[in-house]
C-alpha cells in the first residue's frame, strides 16, 4: 500500500469523522430547539420585526414539500393546509386540544393520581403546567385531527432554521397522508406507555428526516445555530421532571429507535413500523426488543376495587407506567444510577388509583411483570427503599414474610407481594382497608394463593 494512498485514506477517515461530528452537533442543537424553542425571551419589538421572516411564501413552501418528500421517500396525497397564527393564539389552540382529550375534571383527577404515585408534587395544576410549557415552546406544529400545519408569526430564527423546523412538520403531514395517524394509539386513554411508544415512532421519524435535511440541504451557518441557542429554556428547565422527560422522550429516544430501523432496512422498514407498531417505551429504549427478539408487554388484569371495606371508591386513573415512567419514579427517589436496574427488567404493568367518595383517603394498586425473577427481586428491594424516601419523615414498621413485605405507619400502609416474575403493590390509608384489598385479589385469583392462614377483612376488623 502506497504512502499516498494511506494519506488519502487518512484524510477520508478524518473527513468522515468530521462529518459525523457536524451531523451530531446539528442534530443535537436543532432537536433541542424543536423541543425547547421558547419565544418568551424575545422582546415584542424584536418579534414584530421578525414577523415578515415567517415562512408563508407558496414557492418556498412548495420547495420544502419537495425536499421533505424526497428525503422521506413518500408522496403527498393532497395539498397541505397551512395556517399562520399569532403566538397569543397558541394557548387557545392547545387548551382546545386538552378539552378534546380530557373530559371536565379528568385532568385534575390524573394530577391527584400521579401525585399519589410520587411522580409529581401534590397540588400541581397539571393543566396549567402543560398549557404554560407548550404555549411557550411550540414553534410550529401539525394537527392530525384537523389535518392542518400551523406556523407561528414572529419566530426569532433565521429562514434557514425555520426551514429545518418546517421540514419536520411536513414529514408529519406525509405520515398522516400515507399512514393515517388517526389509526395510531396516540391518544390511548388507558395506556399512556403504548401511546408514548407510538408518538416516539412518529416524532423519531420526523426528526431523522429533518436531521438529514439540516445536514445536506439547509445551508445552516454557525450564526444561525448560535443565535438560536441564545434563546431561553427556562420553561423546560422549570417543568416537573416527569413532564420534561416525557416531552423529550419521543424526540431523543424516538430518533434513536427510528435510526436503528433505518440502518437495518431504510425508510421501507420505518414504513412497516406503522403497521406493526412498537407497543411500549421499553421497545423504544431497547430496539432489539422490537427488531430482534420481540418482547411485547405482559397484560396485567386488576380486580375492581370500587366497592371496598363497605365504602365506595372513585377511580381516578387506570393506566400503564411502562419502563420509562417506572425509571422516572425510581430516579426521583433513588437517583438515576440506582433507578436503572429496577426498571430495565420491566415486562408489563398496570396501576389504578381510587379516592373514597366524599373524602380524601386514597388507595393505590400497581401490578407489575418482570423479565426474570432477579429483576422482580431488584424491583421489590428498590421500591421499599423508594417509598421510605417518598414518605420521608414517617416512621414505618416493617413486616416481612417469605413472599411479601409491608411498611406500616399511622396513616399509610404499603404492601408488596410477589410470586415468580410478578409483583403487586398495594397502598392504603390503614390496615383494615389494605386487608380488604388483599382479600379482593384472593377472591379474584389475582396471583395470590388462598391458604388456611389467609384472613378475611371481617376477621381483621374483629
Secondary structure by P-SEA (a helix, b strand, c coil): ccaaaaaaaaaaaaaaaaaaaaaaaaaaaaaaaacccccccccaaaaaaacccccccaaaaaaaaaaaaaaacccccbbbbbbbbcccaaaaaaaaaaaaacccaaaaaaaaaaaaacccccccaaaaaaaaaaaacccccccccccbbbbbccccccaaaaaaaaaaaaaaaaaaaacccccccccccccaaaaaaaaaaaaaaaaaaaaaaaaccccccaaaaaaaacccccccccccaaaaaaaacccaaaaaaaaaaaaaccaaaaaaaaaaccccaaaaacccccccccccccbbbbccccccccbbbbbcccccccaaaaaaaaaaccccccccccccccccbbbbbbbccccccbbbbbbbccccaaaaaaaaaaaaaaaaaaaccbbbbbbbcccbbbbbcccbbbbbbbcccbbbbbbcccaaaaaaaaaaaaaacccccccccccccccccc
